[in-house]
Amino acid sequence: MIDKDIIHRLTEDKLKGTDNYFVDVTVSPENFITVEIDNDRGVSIDDCAELSRHIEANLDREKEDYELEVGSAGLTAPLKVPRQYRKFIGKEVEMSLKEGGKVKGVLKDADETNATITVEKKVKIEGEKRKTAVYEDLTYDYKEIKQTKYLIRF
């Protein structure tokens, strides 16, 4: 089986100095390799083809047969790296937490270890007939987050 660390290194080497960045790599037991990359403004098909050629040029099919797929992280794919979180600051997201539960709100901030989401809560204020919306910032370590998805609204 092809080592995913080798694919990761080859991808990072090729993307160095470009606007594209590494998101994820998976290698199945049958050597089906999937590489995901992203860009703050979107990934072109030419970028994927160029990376695919680079990886193929550095692997030996005579040693091990494989199938390679290089693509961009789609809008509906979960966010996986801090840079993707930063890309979606100001956008509505849904976080599934490892300890259970989901949180929906606007992604306020993201750094290398945490993401902050602003959630709306309805609170009954004494003397008021209706509940009032209040906003609260919740910060989660990436280790606490099972997955985060961008919520597409039309």
Residue pairs with C-beta under 8 A, 6 or more apart in sequence:
1 27
1 29
1 31
1 64
2 27
2 31
2 33
2 59
2 64
2 66
3 27
4 25
4 26
4 27
4 33
6 59
7 25
7 27
7 33
7 35
7 55
8 22
8 25
10 54
10 55
10 58
11 22
11 25
11 35
11 37
11 51
11 55
12 22
13 54
14 50
14 51
14 54
14 55
15 21
15 22
15 37
15 51
18 47
19 39
19 40
19 41
20 37
20 38
20 39
20 43
20 47
20 51
21 37
21 38
21 39
21 81
21 83
22 35
22 36
22 37
22 81
23 36
23 37
23 38
23 73
23 80
23 81
23 84
24 34
24 35
24 36
24 73
24 80
24 81
25 33
25 34
25 35
25 36
26 33
26 34
27 33
27 34
30 67
31 64
31 65
31 66
31 67
32 66
32 67
32 69
33 55
33 66
33 67
33 68
33 69
34 69
34 71
35 51
35 52
35 55
35 68
35 69
35 70
35 71
36 71
36 72
36 73
36 77
36 80
37 43
37 47
37 48
37 51
37 70
37 71
37 72
37 73
38 72
38 73
38 81
38 83
38 84
38 87
39 47
39 72
40 83
40 87
42 72
43 71
43 72
47 72
48 70
48 71
48 72
49 70
51 70
52 68
52 70
55 68
55 70
56 68
59 66
73 80
73 84
75 150
75 152
76 149
76 150
76 152
77 149
78 147
78 148
78 149
79 85
79 88
79 93
79 147
79 148
79 149
79 150
82 110
82 111
82 112
82 113
82 115
82 142
85 107
85 110
85 115
85 148
86 110
88 107
88 150
89 107
89 108
89 109
89 110
90 106
90 107
91 106
91 107
91 150
91 151
92 104
92 105
92 106
92 107
92 150
92 151
92 153
93 104
93 105
93 106
93 107
93 117
93 148
93 149
93 150
93 151
94 102
94 103
94 104
94 148
94 149
94 151
95 102
95 103
95 104
95 115
95 117
95 140
95 145
95 146
95 147
95 148
96 102
96 145
96 146
96 147
96 148
97 103
97 140
97 144
97 145
97 146
98 143
98 144
98 145
98 146
99 144
103 117
103 119
103 138
104 119
104 151
105 117
105 118
105 119
105 120
105 138
106 117
106 118
107 115
107 116
107 117
107 148
108 116
108 117
108 118
108 137
109 115
109 116
110 116
113 141
113 142
114 139
114 140
114 141
114 142
115 139
115 140
115 142
115 145
115 148
116 137
116 138
116 139
116 140
117 137
117 138
117 139
117 140
118 135
118 136
118 137
118 138
119 135
119 136
119 137
119 138
120 133
120 134
120 135
121 133
121 134
121 135
121 136
122 131
122 132
122 133
122 134
123 131
123 132
123 133
123 134
124 131
124 132
125 131
125 132
